[in-house]
Amino acid sequence: MNRDRIVSVDEMTASVKEALFREALLQNLSVHGELSGFKLHTSGHAYFTLLGRDSRVSCVLFRSYAASVLAWPRDGDEVLVRGRIDVYGARGSYQLYATALLPLGAGAKARAKEALRLRLEKEGLFDVRLKRPLPRYPERVAVITSPTGAALQDVLKLHALRFPCAELVVIPSLMQGLGAAEEVVRAFEQARGIAGLSALILARGGGSRDDLDIFDEESVVRAVRLCPVPVITGLGHQIDSTLADLAADAAAPTPSGAAERLFPDGGMLEAALGNAARNMRAMLERRIGFMDQNIREAKRRLDTDISRGWTLPAHEFARRMAASLKSAAVKRLSDEGAKLSSIVSRLESLSPLSLLARGYSICSNGEGKVIRSVGGLHVGERVTITMNDGSAAALIESISKNE
């Protein structure tokens, strides 16, 4: 802008707004400070001031974003505000237009967590009836964790020691800090595309309780509950539980504990299989011995029966029965043959050929149709006369009907 040029207040404000808009950092930033002068307007908008050690900034959270705040903070709470800087021309001041208001202080975070817990509990996300049992022998397991953290090494070690036959799929993700919650949710979405998945481990190593705040965020809790396979958490905390632990199907205090609970002990399985094989072998040997004893006893009884001549009467009975069956079969064939001859004679008596043999003949026209009456004949028509030993062609010269 030319220094000698005189501008209006509106032009000056527009230039300031344009300069702020060109600064990318000021259009998407996160600021932490102490909350002061918080007011929730009847319109649904929230107005407050964010205090630093030597400065302050006015903030506004419009109604469309206010719905994401679970529990409103109080004056004096330490909070994190995400949003953008812009100029409010009506007052000639700049302010922070917030899109999210997150608690940082212990008291505010506890109130927000409790409010979210009650709401999700009312929805049924923590219902024990929704808990799915962990697979007894998992075939493919996904692990959502930091690829450089100690948690992954703990899981890999337990996997190799206990159940190395299971396939392990590592889905890398941030486990703390800004953007970590979004990455965890994306990791769960990626897990949905893994075919044949048996279970999922959400693991994070030890750290302060504040480092686990992302596992109390609603998006992460819902991602855990909506996972299509059983989820076990091992988030490295012994005292306090996160909302993600409550939503999971099972929870362990450490990543090692989660892996130990999910993966069966391969050594114990091998020992159990060995015992089962030995028991089966002993059972088969006893069974075979018992059957062998039965066979020897049956052979002894058969030898005794033969030696006493008990089989001879049975042989004679079988011979008589065979002769009786043969006699019955011959008689039955004779009777059926007589019936067949009678039927053949009846068929022959009904055959037209028998009529021809007795001197009758059959008259048919050129189409082969049998003429049964003189009404079916015409003078000059050629007909065929069939007799017992052949046929002859004839010409109809005249027709006379009986009275």
C-alpha distance (Angstrom), angle and dihedral (degrees) to the residues before:
residue distance angle dihedral
M1 . . .
N2 3.86 . .
R3 3.84 110.4 .
D4 3.81 92.1 -143.0
R5 3.78 93.1 52.3
I6 3.79 117.9 99.9
V7 3.83 112.5 -139.7
S8 3.74 134.1 -173.4
V9 3.78 124.6 -112.5
D10 3.80 89.7 -108.1
E11 3.81 91.7 53.2
M12 3.77 91.2 48.3
T13 3.83 91.5 49.6
A14 3.80 91.4 48.2
S15 3.82 90.0 52.1
V16 3.79 90.7 51.3
K17 3.82 91.5 48.8
E18 3.79 90.0 49.8
A19 3.81 91.8 50.3
L20 3.79 91.1 50.2
F21 3.79 91.6 47.6
R22 3.82 91.5 53.9
E23 3.80 90.7 55.9
A24 3.84 103.6 85.9
L25 3.81 93.6 -165.4
L26 3.81 91.6 60.5
Q27 3.81 92.7 50.8
N28 3.80 95.7 59.6
L29 3.78 116.2 22.8
S30 3.80 142.2 132.6
V31 3.80 119.4 -135.4
H32 3.81 127.7 -173.5
G33 3.76 125.3 -158.5
E34 3.78 146.1 120.4
L35 3.80 118.8 -58.8
S36 3.79 117.3 -124.6
G37 3.80 136.5 170.9
F38 3.78 95.5 11.0
K39 3.83 113.1 -173.0
L40 3.80 127.8 176.0
H41 3.81 108.6 -155.5
T42 3.81 122.8 -146.3
S43 3.83 87.3 -115.0
G44 3.80 88.7 66.6
H45 3.81 95.0 -108.4
A46 3.82 118.5 125.8
Y47 3.82 123.5 -143.6
F48 3.80 125.1 -167.5
T49 3.79 145.0 143.2
L50 3.80 124.7 -115.2
L51 3.81 112.5 -145.9
G52 3.77 127.0 -153.3
R53 3.79 126.4 -177.0
D54 3.84 94.2 -87.5
S55 3.82 104.8 6.9
R56 3.76 145.2 36.6
V57 3.81 139.6 -153.5
S58 3.80 131.5 -156.3
C59 3.77 115.7 -123.5
V60 3.78 136.9 -166.6
L61 3.82 127.9 -165.2
F62 3.78 111.0 -165.3
R63 3.80 121.8 -141.0
S64 3.81 94.2 -106.3
Y65 3.82 89.3 62.6
A66 3.81 97.2 34.0
A67 3.82 91.6 74.6
S68 3.83 89.1 72.0
V69 3.83 92.5 62.3
L70 3.80 107.3 96.4
A71 3.81 98.7 -170.8
W72 3.79 122.5 14.1
P73 3.81 112.4 -122.3
R74 3.77 123.4 -125.6
D75 3.78 131.6 -125.8
G76 3.77 108.9 -79.0
D77 3.82 95.1 29.6
E78 3.76 117.5 129.4
V79 3.81 108.9 -122.8
L80 3.78 141.7 174.8
V81 3.82 116.9 -131.7
R82 3.80 123.4 -163.9
G83 3.78 120.1 -164.5
R84 3.81 145.4 83.4
I85 3.80 137.9 -68.5
D86 3.80 118.8 -117.2
V87 3.81 139.3 156.6
Y88 3.79 121.2 -101.6
G89 3.80 98.3 -149.7
A90 3.81 95.9 -169.8
R91 3.80 90.1 68.0
G92 3.77 99.2 24.9
S93 3.79 93.3 -122.0
Y94 3.76 138.3 112.9
Q95 3.79 122.0 -121.3
L96 3.77 141.9 177.1
Y97 3.79 114.3 -104.2
A98 3.80 101.2 -152.6
T99 3.79 126.8 -149.8
A100 3.83 96.5 177.7
L101 3.81 135.6 23.4
L102 3.79 114.9 -162.9
P103 3.82 128.4 -180.0
L104 3.82 118.9 -120.9
G105 3.77 103.6 171.5
A106 3.79 119.5 86.0
G107 3.80 94.9 -116.0
A108 3.79 95.9 46.8
K109 3.80 92.9 44.8
A110 3.78 91.2 49.6
R111 3.79 91.9 52.2
A112 3.81 92.3 46.8
K113 3.80 92.2 48.0
E114 3.79 92.4 48.8
A115 3.81 91.8 48.7
L116 3.83 90.8 50.9
R117 3.81 91.6 45.4
L118 3.79 91.9 53.6
R119 3.79 93.0 47.6
L120 3.82 94.5 47.9
E121 3.79 91.0 43.3
K122 3.79 88.9 54.5
E123 3.82 88.6 52.6
G124 3.81 89.3 53.5
L125 3.82 98.9 -114.9
F126 3.81 91.7 134.0
D127 3.81 96.5 43.3
V128 3.80 109.1 137.2
R129 3.81 89.0 -142.4
L130 3.81 88.2 69.5
K131 3.79 92.8 57.1
R132 3.80 111.8 113.5
P133 3.81 121.6 -151.1
L134 3.78 116.9 -110.0
P135 3.83 112.9 -109.8
R136 3.79 113.5 -95.0
Y137 3.79 93.2 -139.0
P138 3.85 110.0 17.2
E139 3.79 115.0 -155.3
R140 3.82 100.5 -171.4
V141 3.82 124.7 17.7
A142 3.80 128.7 -174.1
V143 3.83 120.4 -149.3
I144 3.80 120.0 -158.8
T145 3.82 108.0 -162.4
S146 3.77 144.3 109.9
P147 3.82 109.8 -65.6
T148 3.83 90.6 -140.7
G149 3.81 99.0 42.7
A150 3.78 129.3 104.1
A151 3.81 90.2 -119.1
L152 3.81 91.6 72.5
Q153 3.80 92.0 50.4
D154 3.82 90.4 51.0
V155 3.79 91.8 51.7
L156 3.82 92.7 45.9
K157 3.81 91.2 50.1
L158 3.82 94.3 50.6
H159 3.80 90.7 44.2
A160 3.82 92.0 53.6
L161 3.81 92.8 46.0
R162 3.79 99.9 43.8
F163 3.80 112.7 25.1
P164 3.83 114.0 0.2
C165 3.82 92.6 161.7
A166 3.81 89.6 75.6
E167 3.82 114.5 91.8
L168 3.81 114.0 -120.9
V169 3.83 121.3 -151.0
V170 3.83 115.5 -169.9
I171 3.81 116.8 -153.3
P172 3.84 107.1 -168.2
S173 3.80 119.6 -139.8
L174 3.79 141.8 154.8
M175 3.79 111.3 -96.4
Q176 3.81 100.7 -163.9
G177 3.78 142.5 16.0
L178 3.79 133.9 40.2
G179 3.78 114.0 -19.0
A180 3.81 93.3 14.4
A181 3.80 94.1 111.9
E182 3.80 91.7 53.1
E183 3.81 90.9 49.7
V184 3.80 92.1 50.3
V185 3.82 90.4 51.5
R186 3.83 90.3 49.5
A187 3.81 89.3 49.7
F188 3.82 90.2 55.6
E189 3.81 89.4 49.7
Q190 3.82 88.8 51.6
A191 3.80 90.3 50.9
R192 3.82 89.4 58.7
G193 3.80 88.8 66.7
I194 3.83 95.0 55.1
A195 3.80 109.3 103.3
G196 3.80 119.9 -137.6
L197 3.80 95.3 15.2
S198 3.82 113.6 168.1
A199 3.81 102.1 -175.5
L200 3.81 143.7 -19.2
I201 3.82 132.5 -129.8
L202 3.82 120.0 -153.5
A203 3.80 103.2 -162.4
R204 3.79 137.4 177.1
G205 3.81 130.6 166.1
G206 3.78 127.3 -122.1
G207 3.79 123.5 -63.2
S208 3.78 143.3 125.0
R209 3.78 120.8 -44.4
D210 3.80 89.6 -112.0
D211 3.80 89.4 62.3
L212 3.81 88.7 64.1
D213 3.82 95.4 57.1
I214 3.81 92.4 104.9
F215 3.81 88.8 65.6
D216 3.81 88.7 61.1
E217 3.81 93.0 56.2
E218 3.79 115.9 110.6
S219 3.82 95.9 -127.2
V220 3.82 91.7 55.7
V221 3.81 93.3 45.2
R222 3.81 91.9 51.7
A223 3.82 91.5 46.2
V224 3.82 89.3 55.4
R225 3.81 92.9 49.5
L226 3.83 94.1 45.1
C227 3.81 94.5 50.6
P228 3.85 107.9 122.8
V229 3.84 93.0 -136.5
P230 3.83 131.5 48.9
V231 3.81 113.9 -76.1
I232 3.81 126.3 -151.2
T233 3.80 120.1 -171.6
G234 3.79 127.9 -148.4
L235 3.79 105.0 176.4
G236 3.79 100.7 161.7
H237 3.79 100.6 -111.5
Q238 3.78 126.7 118.7
I239 3.81 104.5 -176.0
D240 3.79 111.3 37.7
S241 3.79 127.9 39.6
T242 3.78 126.0 -142.6
L243 3.78 126.9 -135.5
A244 3.81 87.7 -110.4
D245 3.82 87.9 61.3
L246 3.80 89.8 53.5
A247 3.81 91.9 50.2
A248 3.82 95.0 46.0
D249 3.78 122.5 92.5
A250 3.82 89.9 -123.2
A251 3.80 135.1 4.6
A252 3.80 133.0 -156.1
P253 3.82 127.3 -172.6
T254 3.82 93.9 -124.9
P255 3.82 139.2 23.0
S256 3.82 88.8 -110.8
G257 3.79 90.0 52.8
A258 3.81 91.2 51.1
A259 3.83 92.1 50.2
E260 3.80 91.9 45.7
R261 3.79 90.8 51.3
L262 3.80 94.9 46.7
F263 3.81 101.2 41.1
P264 3.83 115.7 63.4
D265 3.80 118.2 -132.3
G266 3.80 104.9 -94.8
G267 3.82 92.2 -161.8
M268 3.78 91.9 55.3
L269 3.80 90.5 46.4
E270 3.79 91.0 51.6
A271 3.81 90.9 49.6
A272 3.81 91.1 47.8
L273 3.82 90.9 50.4
G274 3.81 90.0 49.6
N275 3.80 91.3 51.9
A276 3.80 90.8 47.3
A277 3.81 91.2 50.7
R278 3.81 91.6 50.3
N279 3.81 91.6 48.1
M280 3.79 91.6 49.6
R281 3.80 91.6 48.8
A282 3.81 91.8 50.7
M283 3.82 91.1 47.1
L284 3.81 91.9 50.7
E285 3.77 91.8 47.9
R286 3.82 90.6 52.2
R287 3.79 90.9 47.1
I288 3.80 92.9 48.9
G289 3.82 90.4 48.5
F290 3.79 91.3 50.9
M291 3.82 92.3 49.0
D292 3.80 91.6 47.0
Q293 3.80 89.5 53.1
N294 3.81 90.7 50.4
I295 3.81 91.6 50.4
R296 3.79 92.4 50.7
E297 3.82 90.5 49.0
A298 3.84 91.7 49.5
K299 3.81 90.5 49.6
R300 3.80 90.9 50.8
R301 3.84 92.0 50.8
L302 3.83 91.6 47.8
D303 3.78 91.8 51.0
T304 3.83 89.8 50.9
D305 3.81 92.4 49.8
I306 3.79 92.5 50.5
S307 3.77 92.0 47.0
R308 3.81 91.4 52.6
G309 3.83 92.6 49.8
W310 3.78 94.8 -116.5
T311 3.78 91.1 137.6
L312 3.89 94.7 59.0
P313 3.85 96.0 71.7
A314 3.77 89.0 48.1
H315 3.83 89.7 52.3
E316 3.83 91.9 50.5
F317 3.81 91.3 48.0
A318 3.80 90.3 51.1
R319 3.85 90.7 50.4
R320 3.83 92.4 51.4
M321 3.77 91.3 47.6
A322 3.83 91.2 50.9
A323 3.85 91.0 51.9
S324 3.80 91.2 48.1
L325 3.78 91.6 50.1
K326 3.79 91.4 49.7
S327 3.84 92.2 50.9
A328 3.79 91.5 48.3
A329 3.81 91.2 49.4
V330 3.83 92.5 51.2
K331 3.81 92.2 49.6
R332 3.79 91.7 47.8
L333 3.81 91.7 51.1
S334 3.81 90.8 49.1
D335 3.81 92.8 51.1
E336 3.77 93.0 47.8
G337 3.82 91.0 47.8
A338 3.82 90.8 55.1
K339 3.80 90.7 50.8
L340 3.80 90.3 50.4
S341 3.85 92.3 51.5
S342 3.81 90.7 51.3
I343 3.79 91.4 51.4
V344 3.83 91.6 49.2
S345 3.83 90.7 52.4
R346 3.79 91.8 51.4
L347 3.80 91.4 49.3
E348 3.81 91.6 50.5
S349 3.83 91.3 51.3
L350 3.79 90.3 53.6
S351 3.84 95.1 46.0
P352 3.87 117.6 108.5
L353 3.78 88.1 -133.1
S354 3.80 90.2 68.4
L355 3.81 89.3 57.3
L356 3.81 90.6 52.6
A357 3.79 89.7 51.3
R358 3.80 89.1 58.2
G359 3.86 92.3 57.2
Y360 3.78 102.3 -87.5
S361 3.84 123.4 128.3
I362 3.84 137.6 -159.0
C363 3.80 124.2 -130.0
S364 3.83 120.0 -154.6
N365 3.83 133.2 173.3
G366 3.79 127.5 -126.1
E367 3.77 92.1 -80.1
G368 3.81 92.1 56.4
K369 3.80 93.3 -108.1
V370 3.83 113.9 145.1
I371 3.85 112.7 -116.1
R372 3.83 107.2 -137.4
S373 3.86 98.0 171.3
V374 3.81 138.3 29.4
G375 3.79 84.9 -119.7
G376 3.78 87.1 74.3
L377 3.85 92.9 58.0
H378 3.81 131.4 85.5
V379 3.79 129.7 -162.0
G380 3.82 110.0 -100.5
E381 3.78 92.4 22.3
R382 3.80 118.3 133.5
V383 3.81 116.7 -132.6
T384 3.80 137.0 178.2
I385 3.82 121.1 -125.3
T386 3.83 114.1 -155.7
M387 3.83 119.1 -160.0
N388 3.80 134.9 173.5
D389 3.80 95.9 -85.3
G390 3.83 101.5 30.7
S391 3.81 146.9 -42.7
A392 3.83 138.8 -86.2
A393 3.82 135.3 -159.5
A394 3.81 117.7 -126.3
L395 3.83 138.8 -176.1
I396 3.80 119.6 -136.7
E397 3.82 106.7 -128.9
S398 3.80 99.4 167.1
I399 3.79 139.8 1.0
S400 3.80 128.1 -147.1
K401 3.77 126.6 179.8
N402 3.82 127.1 -149.5
E403 3.77 117.3 -113.0
